[in-house]
Amino acid sequence: MTHLIAPSVLAADFSNLQKDFDMVNASGADWFHVDIMDGRFVPNISFGMSIVKTMKKMAKKPLDVHLMIVEPEKYIGQFREAGADVITVHYEACPHLHRTVQQIKATGAKAGVALNPHTPVQLLEDLIEDIDLALLMSVNPGFGGQKFIYQTLPKVRKLKQMIVERNSRTLIEIDGGVGLQNAEKLLQAGANVLVAGSSVFKADDPAGVIAKLKKIGEQGVYV
């Protein structure tokens, strides 16, 4: 399969969100990445179900909803009803992670588990065959525009090896500081989905950046 590009709407222009959604809809991007932050799990607050519902009306592509919140199991059904197609929860926020993954799947959404930069990928070993997506944070979660943590690359390789050994179809998603400067290395390491926020929406030609990100690796298969 070719890799997927998921522009992060946290970096979009909220004074004219329809314009940015129209751009992504018309571009080569595959998903909209939507960060939900509660001010408790991460030191920032973004938006809730009502905004996701509005985004769903504007989006012609799936909503990839990343719950950076405590007790996500309380809100999974509501985010699915609001329009989430992929729901990702954090390993660090879920004491009963397997149950939470099954809860996501029961709604009909794809289930993802995210790991903070300091969390080792080996902790997903017992779940790798049950999840659709493993999201590696390549910055500390909470704010856009941060510098990419290059220790993410060996983590991607380890995770990819685990997935191959288990003959799993789990996708590896990278979120934080992703752009044209590191996309190729991430794909070569085994990433399948690239979340790009500032590198897309702050660019002079956002659709052009998406096209370039999508084109990387066309002559070779990294996944």
TAZIDA-V994352 format. One record per backbone hydrogen bond with DSSP energy under -0.5 kcal/mol. CO is the residue of the C=O (numbers start at 1). NH is the residue of the N-H. E is the energy in kcal/mol with one decimal. If there is no record, write none. Layout:
co->CO nh->NH e->E
co->CO nh->NH e->E
This chain:
co->4 nh->194 e->-2.6
co->5 nh->30 e->-2.8
co->5 nh->31 e->-1.7
co->6 nh->196 e->-1.0
co->7 nh->9 e->-0.7
co->7 nh->33 e->-2.8
co->8 nh->11 e->-1.7
co->9 nh->12 e->-1.5
co->12 nh->14 e->-0.9
co->13 nh->16 e->-1.6
co->16 nh->20 e->-1.3
co->17 nh->21 e->-2.6
co->18 nh->22 e->-2.6
co->19 nh->23 e->-1.9
co->20 nh->24 e->-2.2
co->21 nh->25 e->-2.9
co->22 nh->26 e->-1.9
co->23 nh->27 e->-0.7
co->24 nh->27 e->-0.8
co->30 nh->62 e->-0.6
co->31 nh->7 e->-0.8
co->31 nh->33 e->-0.5
co->32 nh->34 e->-0.6
co->32 nh->64 e->-3.7
co->33 nh->9 e->-2.3
co->33 nh->35 e->-0.5
co->34 nh->36 e->-0.5
co->34 nh->66 e->-3.0
co->35 nh->37 e->-0.6
co->36 nh->68 e->-2.8
co->37 nh->46 e->-1.8
co->42 nh->44 e->-1.8
co->44 nh->39 e->-1.9
co->48 nh->52 e->-1.8
co->49 nh->53 e->-2.5
co->50 nh->54 e->-1.7
co->51 nh->55 e->-2.7
co->52 nh->56 e->-2.4
co->53 nh->57 e->-1.2
co->54 nh->58 e->-1.2
co->55 nh->59 e->-2.0
co->62 nh->32 e->-2.6
co->62 nh->64 e->-0.6
co->63 nh->65 e->-0.9
co->63 nh->85 e->-2.2
co->63 nh->86 e->-2.0
co->64 nh->34 e->-3.0
co->64 nh->66 e->-0.6
co->65 nh->67 e->-0.7
co->65 nh->88 e->-2.7
co->66 nh->36 e->-2.9
co->66 nh->68 e->-1.0
co->67 nh->69 e->-1.0
co->67 nh->90 e->-0.5
co->68 nh->38 e->-1.2
co->71 nh->74 e->-1.7
co->72 nh->75 e->-2.1
co->72 nh->76 e->-0.8
co->75 nh->79 e->-2.4
co->76 nh->80 e->-2.3
co->77 nh->81 e->-2.4
co->78 nh->82 e->-1.7
co->79 nh->83 e->-0.8
co->79 nh->84 e->-2.4
co->80 nh->83 e->-0.9
co->85 nh->110 e->-2.4
co->86 nh->65 e->-2.9
co->87 nh->112 e->-2.4
co->88 nh->67 e->-3.0
co->89 nh->114 e->-3.0
co->90 nh->93 e->-1.3
co->91 nh->94 e->-1.2
co->93 nh->71 e->-0.6
co->93 nh->95 e->-0.6
co->94 nh->97 e->-0.7
co->96 nh->100 e->-2.0
co->97 nh->101 e->-2.6
co->98 nh->102 e->-2.3
co->99 nh->103 e->-1.9
co->100 nh->104 e->-2.1
co->101 nh->105 e->-2.3
co->102 nh->106 e->-2.0
co->103 nh->107 e->-0.7
co->104 nh->107 e->-1.2
co->104 nh->109 e->-1.1
co->105 nh->108 e->-1.4
co->110 nh->87 e->-2.8
co->111 nh->132 e->-2.5
co->111 nh->133 e->-1.5
co->112 nh->89 e->-2.2
co->113 nh->135 e->-2.5
co->114 nh->91 e->-2.7
co->115 nh->137 e->-2.6
co->116 nh->119 e->-1.8
co->120 nh->123 e->-1.4
co->121 nh->124 e->-2.3
co->122 nh->125 e->-1.8
co->124 nh->127 e->-1.9
co->124 nh->128 e->-1.5
co->127 nh->130 e->-2.5
co->127 nh->131 e->-1.1
co->132 nh->171 e->-2.5
co->133 nh->113 e->-2.0
co->134 nh->136 e->-0.6
co->134 nh->173 e->-2.8
co->135 nh->115 e->-2.5
co->135 nh->137 e->-0.6
co->136 nh->175 e->-2.0
co->138 nh->149 e->-2.6
co->140 nh->143 e->-0.7
co->148 nh->150 e->-0.7
co->149 nh->152 e->-1.8
co->150 nh->153 e->-1.4
co->151 nh->155 e->-1.1
co->152 nh->156 e->-2.4
co->153 nh->157 e->-2.0
co->154 nh->158 e->-2.2
co->155 nh->159 e->-2.4
co->156 nh->160 e->-2.8
co->157 nh->161 e->-2.2
co->158 nh->162 e->-2.0
co->159 nh->163 e->-2.3
co->160 nh->164 e->-2.5
co->161 nh->165 e->-2.5
co->162 nh->166 e->-1.6
co->163 nh->168 e->-2.5
co->164 nh->167 e->-1.2
co->171 nh->134 e->-3.1
co->171 nh->173 e->-0.6
co->172 nh->192 e->-3.0
co->172 nh->193 e->-2.4
co->173 nh->136 e->-3.1
co->174 nh->195 e->-2.7
co->175 nh->138 e->-2.6
co->175 nh->139 e->-0.6
co->179 nh->182 e->-1.4
co->179 nh->183 e->-1.8
co->182 nh->186 e->-2.0
co->183 nh->187 e->-2.4
co->184 nh->188 e->-2.5
co->185 nh->189 e->-1.7
co->186 nh->190 e->-0.9
co->186 nh->191 e->-2.4
co->187 nh->190 e->-0.6
co->192 nh->4 e->-3.2
co->193 nh->174 e->-2.5
co->193 nh->195 e->-0.6
co->194 nh->6 e->-2.9
co->194 nh->196 e->-0.6
co->195 nh->176 e->-0.6
co->196 nh->8 e->-1.8
co->197 nh->200 e->-1.2
co->197 nh->201 e->-2.5
co->198 nh->202 e->-1.9
co->200 nh->203 e->-1.3
co->203 nh->206 e->-0.5
co->205 nh->209 e->-2.0
co->206 nh->210 e->-2.2
co->207 nh->211 e->-2.3
co->208 nh->212 e->-2.1
co->209 nh->213 e->-2.7
co->210 nh->214 e->-2.5
co->211 nh->215 e->-1.7
co->212 nh->216 e->-1.2
co->215 nh->218 e->-1.9
co->217 nh->220 e->-1.2
co->220 nh->222 e->-0.6
